[in-house]
Amino acid sequence: MNSRTAEQPNYELRTGKGHRSGRRSGTSRATVCAVDARATSSSHSVLPLRSSAVRLFGCSAVHSRSGSVLILALWVLFFLAALALAVGAHVSASLKLARFMREDVRGYHLARAGVTHAALQVACNTNKWNASMEDRNADVYPWYADPAVFSDQLVDDVGAFSIINVQQGRDGSLVTNPGLVGANSKLDLNSANRDVLALFFEQEGGLSDGEVLCKAIEDYKTEKKEKIEDQRGVEGASAGVSGDLESIYELFSVSDSVDDRFFAEIESYITVFNRTSCIDTNTASPVILDCFEECDVVVSGCKPQAYSGIVIGHTRSGGEAARIEFVIDARERSKGQRLYWHEF
């Protein structure tokens, strides 16, 4: 009896006051049963195994969660780095584009300054005649071809501009000279002698019959004048209406025989700003003078009605140069005014 009693678990000793409360509470009884089950278990190695398994699985779960967070953080860093590189590349390209645009704008305004400079030189000139072409190689240059006035003119610390003109040399090649050239050194499409102009079209342009193109020019001018008169009406029709060509490029609208090849051959010899049939023998090309001689037309000199040139503006940083072709009026009533402006 005593041994059996001793084998039974002593709830009083294990639970103390919990024994009494365990009788009144189901939760307490469950606790007591759990304690008793651990106390009466014959296998003492189960608890350490369960405890180790819990610790092992718990650590694996923690490490798994930590690895997932690390991978997620690495992906976030990767996307942020890629975004930073993309933004950096875009900003760098935008900055380069802004620098290029700034240089283009500077070059353009330098070229505009060159046109203004040329207009002032024409307006201030009191010499009514051009010097001969041979004077360009002398120590004293004519006013319109002085390199000290028209070449590499600095504009503060931004850059410089140069004014040049292109003419045919003695050997037939095109020569670039500093400064301006008078419009009376070229054949005027509106007022040149018709025989001289027709011969010029044949010899330099390669036309079989230059007279056909001369007639096409006259017909074009007449038709243009009639259109202008119709637009202005009867009252304004008599107010100095003219159908003259306003640009040498208008020649493309005159006839189908004017193509790029033909125009490239005659471009440097023609103008629409001479307004006379006169030619300056000092500055005119030998090609033009030969046409006058073959047609037995007397070359009559006259003062230039306008001056033309090409201004090149370039910045100090070496950006692409801006080029403007221009014509400045040399007549007394409108001296120094700009007649023509072409940017390219």
Secondary structure, DSSP 8 states (H G I E B T S, - for coil): -HHHHHHS--HHHHHTTHHHHHHH-HHHHHHHHHHHHHHH-S-SSHHHHHHHHHHHHHHHHHHHHHHHHHHHHHHHHHHHHHHHHHHHHHHHHHHHHHHHHHHHHHHHHHHHHHHHHHHHHHHH----S---GGGGGSSS--GGG-HHHHSSEEETTTEEEEEEEEEE-TTS-EEEEES-EEGGGSEETTTS-HHHHHHHHHHTT--S-HHHHHHHHHHHHHHHHHHHHHHH-TTTTTTT-----SSGGGGGGT-TT--HHHHHHHGGGEESS--SS---TTTS-HHHHHHHHHTT--------SEEEEEEEEEETT----EEEEEEEE-SGGGTT-EEEEEE-
